[in-house]
Amino acid sequence: DEAKSQQYLTPAEENALARYLMRMSDIGYPVPMKCIRSLAFVIVRRRSMTDITTKLPGKNWPKAFEKRHPELNLRKVKAIDWNRHDNNIYNKITH
């Protein structure tokens, strides 16, 4: 509560961003960590269209955002091995 005036996003905006990230992950399109700063910037720009001097959040902001929202888990997404890919998807496509 004491730091609300210093936060980049309001608590409601942060909760909306966290819900969006969870929804994207649930449908199979996780958002990369490096894009979270840009999403926050877009939210702030939409809030204050007249303020041209809006800056990106700091480079450590996404990590702090993750700490404030423990329901978010940072994971590295790896490409599936092509041998496994062919075996798993061929039958699904032809079916």
Sequence and secondary structure as in RCSB ss.txt:
>XXXX:A:sequence
DEAKSQQYLTPAEENALARYLMRMSDIGYPVPMKCIRSLAFVIVRRRSMTDITTKLPGKNWPKAFEKRHPELNLR
KVKAIDWNRHDNNIYNKITH
>XXXX:A:secstr
 TTGGG SS HHHHHHHHHHHHHHHHTT    HHHHHHHHHHHHHHH TT TT     TTHHHHHHHH TT    
      HHHHHHHHHHHHH 
